[in-house]
């Protein structure tokens, strides 16, 4: 990245830095244990892949609907109370998860984790648009947030293994502490920083919830993009819990070490290559970046389908390919929403993007049963075919953006080529 782009980070408001640092520490402690949750549930309660998939999926699906409503609510009521509530729920949920001994306690705490994240994620993303008026600086900040999340994901497993706490349930207490500090940071920033006080006073729209739904329904390009991204998250998420269940069921050797290594490869790939890839693809439109990312993701699904269970280096190689796709796709999704959202409905659009969680959260459920009944290879060949559907949806969204009147499609400049390539 050019030096002036990095220099633009120095002037970010304190509230944005709290979101950035909170994302770093929250995800770092989260990744010490959460990817091993399927193993913990299997070992503690002898649950099969299908049952584990139900537990991990159902609560997250419900939280996706909640996230949409909360995003719209933050446009009408402001961000402060919702951000504080969401981070407080996360702190409590992870504290309960660190000491849970019964299956009921696990289910309740996992549900609360999903609810807390659904509450705080949309308004925290919308804050970037509220407080950073320059589009290029805002997009860099969104990229930098994703970068810090993955630095945390890289360091989390390493620190956990180094101090001997990786895959230990008690580690969730550190995640609870990180969210508690984030909650206190929001309380301080909204009260004492100028940007925070301005954000408290800010109300973006007087429309009611039904009016927001009507606006979103009319934005046909955005709806197609949301559907495509739900499927993209569904495909990618089988690299997460479903793959762990597959390797557990097939008794892959040195399972915890293999999973830790895959998490590390995933995070380091993004940390080291996210900004070089961004620079390499700066001449492409947002839509074309997504197309490239989905094609790379498809290649990763083929590798997962073909790789022998006991070939550890093969799993690491496939992880690298999928991680390249992630480095392109995930930050670009945030930029998509930021560009497509009218300023007064920014929270609502980021709230609508919480429906992506339907893809992420349904993956453990579908993946668990497919692995149990048909095997992991069938699952990943199916995901390869689904990548083709996503590519068709993105081509359709671009055609819609080119043919619909701009009054009918507020997001036309993202899906089409109206605005040209991003300078980020």
C-alpha positions, 0 to 999 in steps of 0.5 A, spaced: 500 500 500 502 507 498 504 511 504 499 516 504 494 510 504 497 508 511 497 515 513 490 516 512 489 511 518 492 516 523 486 521 523 481 516 524 476 517 530 477 514 537 471 510 536 473 507 529 480 505 533 476 502 538 472 498 533 478 496 530 482 494 536 476 490 539 475 486 533 483 484 533 482 482 541 475 479 540 477 475 534 484 473 537 481 470 543 475 467 539 480 463 535 483 460 540 478 455 542 471 456 537 474 452 531 475 446 536 468 447 539 465 441 535 471 437 538 469 439 545 461 437 544 463 431 541 468 429 547 464 432 552 457 429 550 458 424 544 454 428 539 455 426 532 456 431 526 448 432 525 447 434 532 453 438 532 451 441 526 444 443 529 446 446 535 451 451 531 446 452 526 439 454 529 441 459 533 445 463 528 440 463 523 435 466 528 440 471 530 441 473 522 434 476 522 435 479 529 441 482 526 437 485 520 432 488 525 438 491 529 441 494 523 435 498 521 433 500 529 440 503 529 438 508 523 432 510 527 435 510 534 443 511 533 448 506 534 450 507 542 446 503 546 446 497 541 453 497 540 454 497 548 448 492 549 451 487 543 458 487 546 455 486 553 451 480 551 457 477 548 462 478 554 456 474 558 455 469 553 463 467 552 463 467 560 458 462 561 461 458 555 467 458 559 464 454 565 458 450 562 458 443 564 451 441 561 449 441 554 443 446 555 448 451 558 452 450 551 446 451 547 444 457 551 451 460 551 452 459 543 445 462 542 447 468 546 454 468 542 450 469 536 445 474 538 451 478 541 454 478 535 448 479 530 447 486 535 453 489 535 456 487 528 451 491 523 452 498 527 459 497 528 460 497 520 455 502 519 459 507 524 465 507 518 460 510 514 458 515 519 464 517 522 469 517 515 466 521 510 472 520 505 470 514 501 477 512 499 479 512 507 473 509 509 474 503 504 481 502 507 479 502 514 474 497 512 480 493 509 484 494 515 479 492 520 479 485 516 486 485 516 486 486 524 481 480 525 486 476 521 492 478 525 488 476 531 486 469 528 493 468 526 496 469 533 490 466 537 492 459 536 499 460 536 498 463 543 493 458 545 498 452 543 504 456 546 501 457 553 497 450 553 490 452 553 488 451 545 482 447 545 481 448 552 474 450 554 476 455 559 479 459 554 473 462 552 474 466 559 479 471 555 474 472 549 469 474 555 474 479 557 476 482 551 468 483 549 468 486 556 473 491 555 470 493 548 464 494 551 467 499 556 471 502 550 464 504 547 462 507 553 468 511 554 468 513 547 461 515 546 461 519 552 468 523 552 470 523 544 467 528 540 465 523 534 462 519 539 458 524 542 456 526 535 454 519 533 449 519 539 446 525 537 445 522 530 439 519 527 439 517 520 432 517 518 425 518 520 422 512 516 419 506 520 421 499 519 416 497 514 418 503 510 425 500 510 423 494 508 420 497 502 426 500 500 430 494 500 425 490 496 425 495 491 433 495 490 433 489 486 441 489 485 442 489 492 437 483 493 441 479 488 448 481 491 445 479 498 443 472 495 449 471 492 453 472 498 449 468 502 451 462 498 458 464 498 458 464 505 455 457 505 460 455 501 466 458 505 463 456 511 464 448 510 472 450 510 470 451 518 466 447 522 464 442 516 471 440 515 473 439 522 467 434 523 469 430 517 476 430 519 474 428 526 469 422 523 475 420 519 480 420 524 485 424 521 492 423 525 494 429 530 487 432 529 488 438 533 495 440 531 492 439 524 486 444 525 491 449 528 495 449 522 490 450 518 487 456 522 494 459 522 495 458 514 488 461 513 490 467 517 497 468 515 495 468 508 490 473 509 495 477 513 501 477 508 497 477 502 490 481 503 493 488 501 498 485 495 492 482 492 488 489 493 493 492 490 494 487 484 486 487 483 485 495 484 484 496 476 478 491 477 471 493 479 468 490 485 463 486 482 469 483 478 473 482 484 468 478 487 468 473 480 475 472 481 474 470 488 469 465 487 473 462 482 479 461 486 474 458 492 471 453 487 478 451 486 479 450 493 473 446 493 475 441 488 482 440 492 478 439 498 474 433 495 480 430 492 485 430 498 486 424 501 484 424 509 491 422 511 495 427 507 496 433 512 500 437 507 494 437 502 489 440 507 494 445 508 495 447 500 487 447 500 487 451 506 491 456 502 487 456 496 481 458 500 484 463 504 486 467 497 479 467 496 477 469 502 482 475 502 479 477 496 471 476 498 470 478 505 473 485 505 470 486 498 463 484 501 463 490 506 465 495 501 459 492 496 454 494 502 458 501 504 457 503 496 450 500 495 447 503 501 444 510 501 447 514 507 440 515 511 439 507 511 447 505 512 445 501 518 439 498 515 443 495 509 449 493 513 443 489 517 440 486 511 447 483 510 447 480 516 442 475 512 449 472 510 449 469 516 444 464 513 449 461 509 454 461 514 450 458 520 446 453 515 453 450 513 454 446 519 447 443 519 447 441 512 455 439 512 454 435 518 448 431 515 451 430 508 458 428 511 454 423 516 450 420 510 454 421 504 461 423 506 465 429 505 467 428 498 460 429 496 459 435 500 465 439 497 463 437 490 456 440 491 460 446 493 464 446 487 457 446 483 454 451 487 460 456 486 457 456 479 450 458 481 454 464 485 458 466 478 451 466 474 448 471 480 453 476 480 453 476 472 445 477 473 446 483 478 451 486 473 446 486 467 440 488 472 445 494 474 446 496 467 438 495 465 434 498 471 433 505 472 438 508 477 431 510 481 430 503 482 437 500 483 441 505 488 446 500 488 447 500 481 454 503 481 457 497 485 454 491 481 455 495 474 461 499 471 458 506 473 463 508 478 469 504 475 475 501 479 476 503 486 482 506 487 483 502 494 
